Amino acid sequence: ADVTETELSILDVLWFRGGVSVREIVDAMYSEHTPSLHATVKSLLDRLAEKGYVVSDTSSFAHTYSATINRETFV
């Protein structure tokens, strides 16, 4: 599946940091956190999950997200 530039930026954060929350991804990408940025990143994570590139761990209050493939495999 094709990945947009913004989705690739999210994957970069996941590859560099491992399992992280939406808030941590927003902070890493934009150096600020707003409700609209949070919602946008969450939507993009959902799309990446549908494409099979991301999984979420919902066992705690703050869900964490991880990439399902490494950077080398993706490229």
N, C-alpha and C positions, 0 to 999 in steps of 0.2 A: 504494500500500500504506500502511496505517496505521503510524504510528510512535509508540512509547511515549514517555513523558516522559523516561525514562533514555536511550533511543536518541536523542532530540532533544538531550539534554545532550552526548552524544558528538558528534553532528553540529555542535553549537555549537563544541566544541573544534577539530574539523577545519576548520570555516569560519574560525575565528580564527587558527589556527596553521599550516594547510596540512598537508603530509605529516608525520605523527608516528607514533611507536611506541606500542604498547599501554602500556608503562610511562609514557610522557609523558602519555597520556590519563588514566591512573589518577591520576598525580600532580596533574594539572590539576583533576580532578573531586573528588578526596578528600583531597588534601594529604598522602597517605601511600601506601605501596605494600605490599600483603600478597598472598600467593599467591591467596587467595580473591577479592580485588578484581580481580587480574590475570585470573583465569579468567572472572570474570563479564563484564568488559569485552571480553575476547576473544570470548566467546560472543555478546555483543550486536553486536560488529563483524561476526561471521559472519552474523548475521541481517540486518543492514543491507546486507551484500554480496548476500545472497539476494534482497533487495527491490530491489536495483539502486542503492542510495544511496552505497555505499562500494566502493572498489577498493583492493587491496593491492599493494605493490611488494615482491616476495620476492627481489630480486636481491642483497640483503645479509643478514647474519646476523640483524639486528634488522629485521623486516618493518615497513614503514611503510604507513600508511593515509591515504587522501584521500577527500574527498566527491566524488561524480560530478556533483552539481548544486550551484549556489550557493544561498545563503539566499533571495534574491529569487524564484528559480524555484520553490523548495520551497513558499514561502508562497503 
